[in-house]
Amino acid sequence: MRVLKYVLTFRWANVLSETAGYLSAVALVLATGIMVHGVASRYLFGRPTVWQTETSIYLLVFVTFVGAAYGLKHHAHVGVDLLVERLPVRARLAARVATGVLALVVVGAAIWTSYGIWWEAVEGDFRSPTALRAPLSVVYGILPLGMLLVALQYLAFVIEGVQGLLGGEGEAEKASILGQGNAELAAAVEETDTDPASVGSAGTAPAYLPHDDERHGRP
């Protein structure tokens, strides 16, 4: 029963998003290494190659679209929530669920469009117009794959949000979709605000005192 609930609520999408994030990190490291190699080959050894720039671009495209699901899971995307955050918990959750449904419509349209472009590249065996002649079916497949991961993550959020709305107040507060703010950034800001070494006693920067210059011998 637990396995069936896990599958039907799309909670496994969280695992896919985490995996996509780690794969994107690997792709970013590879892109950085390839760029360094390209610069060294061209300017230090005088032997430019034809594959570094194009390959690094494809890797960065992978980071952008496949890593989007990881960013969504951790609420790292930009959002304007000034009004929503002032609502009661259940109203805020309802707004998040409605936003998630609308986002699913947009993502679904992106999947449909990009899938058609990818399939055309597969049937036509399209290649990049460069010396590398990279198969564009692989490159064009990055967008529908990334949007599919984003859609699955949104589904997991929306289903959990609906369950929170149907449950009690405590269930609504636990919904992951409410964590719109970047948790890591919020924790860093909170730590800075409470660090006595970086702030004054009232949580603000210490006031400037004119006699400090005289005490330290400054004019």
C-alpha positions in Angstrom: 0.0 0.0 0.0 2.8 2.4 0.8 4.5 1.6 -2.5 1.3 2.3 -4.4 0.8 5.6 -2.5 4.5 6.5 -3.3 3.9 5.9 -7.0 0.5 7.6 -7.3 1.6 10.8 -5.4 4.6 11.2 -7.7 7.0 11.4 -4.8 9.5 9.5 -6.8 9.8 12.7 -8.9 11.8 14.1 -6.0 14.5 11.4 -6.5 14.6 12.2 -10.3 15.0 15.9 -9.6 17.9 15.3 -7.2 19.6 13.0 -9.7 19.1 15.6 -12.4 20.8 18.1 -10.2 23.8 16.0 -9.6 24.1 15.1 -13.3 23.9 18.8 -14.1 26.7 19.5 -11.6 28.9 16.9 -13.3 28.0 18.5 -16.7 29.0 21.9 -15.4 32.4 20.6 -14.2 33.0 18.9 -17.5 32.0 22.1 -19.4 34.5 24.1 -17.3 37.3 21.6 -17.9 36.6 21.5 -21.6 36.8 25.3 -21.8 40.0 25.4 -19.9 41.4 22.7 -22.2 40.3 24.7 -25.3 42.0 27.9 -24.1 45.2 26.1 -23.2 45.2 24.2 -26.6 44.7 27.4 -28.6 47.0 29.9 -26.7 49.6 27.8 -25.1 50.2 25.0 -27.6 48.9 26.6 -30.8 46.7 23.6 -31.6 43.0 24.7 -31.6 40.4 22.0 -32.0 36.9 22.0 -33.4 34.9 20.3 -30.6 35.5 22.3 -27.3 33.2 25.2 -27.8 30.3 23.2 -29.3 30.5 20.5 -26.7 30.7 23.0 -23.8 27.6 24.8 -25.1 25.7 21.5 -25.2 26.7 20.7 -21.7 25.6 24.1 -20.5 22.2 23.6 -22.2 22.0 20.3 -20.3 22.7 22.1 -17.1 20.1 24.7 -17.8 17.1 22.5 -18.7 17.8 19.2 -16.9 18.9 21.1 -13.8 15.7 23.1 -13.8 13.9 20.3 -12.0 16.5 20.3 -9.2 16.1 24.1 -8.9 12.3 23.7 -8.7 12.5 21.1 -6.0 14.7 23.3 -3.9 12.6 26.5 -4.7 15.6 28.2 -6.2 13.8 29.7 -9.1 12.9 33.4 -9.1 9.4 34.2 -7.7 7.4 37.2 -6.7 5.6 36.3 -3.5 5.1 39.6 -1.7 1.3 39.3 -1.7 1.1 35.5 -1.4 3.2 35.3 1.7 0.8 37.6 3.5 -2.1 35.2 3.1 -3.2 32.6 5.7 -1.6 29.1 5.3 -4.5 27.5 3.5 -5.1 30.4 1.2 -1.4 30.5 0.4 -1.3 26.8 -0.3 -4.3 27.2 -2.6 -2.5 29.9 -4.5 0.6 27.8 -4.8 -1.5 24.8 -6.1 -3.2 27.1 -8.7 0.1 28.5 -9.8 1.5 24.9 -10.1 -1.4 23.9 -12.3 -0.9 26.9 -14.6 2.8 26.1 -14.7 2.0 22.6 -15.7 0.1 23.9 -18.7 3.0 26.0 -19.9 5.5 23.2 -19.3 3.2 20.7 -21.2 3.1 23.1 -24.2 6.9 23.2 -24.1 7.2 19.4 -24.0 4.8 19.0 -26.9 6.6 21.6 -29.1 10.1 20.5 -28.2 9.2 16.8 -28.7 8.1 17.6 -32.3 11.4 19.3 -33.0 13.3 16.4 -31.5 11.5 13.8 -33.5 12.0 15.8 -36.7 15.7 15.8 -36.0 15.6 12.0 -35.3 13.8 11.2 -38.6 16.0 13.6 -40.6 19.3 12.7 -39.0 20.0 16.3 -38.5 23.6 17.3 -37.8 25.2 20.5 -36.6 26.6 22.6 -39.4 30.1 22.5 -38.0 33.2 20.4 -38.4 32.0 18.3 -35.4 28.8 17.3 -37.1 27.1 16.5 -33.8 23.8 14.7 -34.0 21.1 17.3 -33.2 18.7 14.6 -32.1 20.8 14.3 -28.9 21.0 18.0 -28.4 17.3 18.7 -29.2 16.3 15.9 -26.8 17.6 17.9 -23.8 14.7 20.3 -23.8 11.8 17.8 -23.7 13.7 15.7 -21.2 14.3 18.7 -18.9 10.7 19.9 -19.2 9.4 16.4 -18.5 11.4 16.3 -15.2 10.0 19.8 -14.3 6.5 18.6 -15.1 6.9 15.5 -12.8 8.2 17.7 -10.0 5.2 20.1 -10.4 2.9 17.1 -10.3 4.4 15.9 -7.0 4.0 19.4 -5.6 0.4 19.9 -6.7 -0.7 16.5 -5.5 0.9 17.0 -2.1 -0.7 20.5 -2.0 -4.1 19.2 -2.7 -3.7 16.6 0.0 -2.7 19.4 2.4 -5.8 21.4 1.5 -8.0 18.3 2.1 -6.3 17.7 5.4 -6.1 19.8 8.5 -4.1 23.0 9.2 -1.1 21.0 10.2 -1.1 19.1 6.9 -1.3 22.3 4.9 1.8 23.7 6.6 3.8 20.6 5.7 3.2 20.9 2.0 6.5 21.2 0.1 5.1 23.6 -2.4 4.9 26.3 0.3 8.7 26.4 0.5 8.8 29.0 -2.3 11.8 30.8 -0.8 15.3 29.5 -1.2 15.9 27.6 2.0 19.7 27.7 1.7 19.7 31.5 1.0 17.3 32.1 3.8 19.4 30.1 6.3 22.5 32.1 5.2 20.8 35.4 5.7 19.4 34.4 9.1 22.9 33.3 10.2 24.3 36.6 9.1 21.6 38.5 10.9 22.3 36.7 14.2 26.1 36.7 14.0 27.3 39.2 16.6 30.6 39.6 14.8 28.9 40.9 11.7 26.0 42.9 13.2 25.4 45.3 16.0 23.5 44.4 19.2 20.2 45.4 17.6 20.7 43.3 14.5 22.0 46.3 12.4 25.4 47.5 11.4 27.2 49.3 14.3 26.9 53.0 14.2 29.9 55.2 13.2 31.3 57.2 16.1 33.4 60.3 15.2 35.7 59.9 18.2 36.8 56.4 16.9 39.2 58.2 14.5 40.7 60.2 17.3 41.1 57.1 19.4 43.0 55.2 16.6 45.1 58.2 15.6 43.3 58.9 12.3 42.7 62.5 11.2 
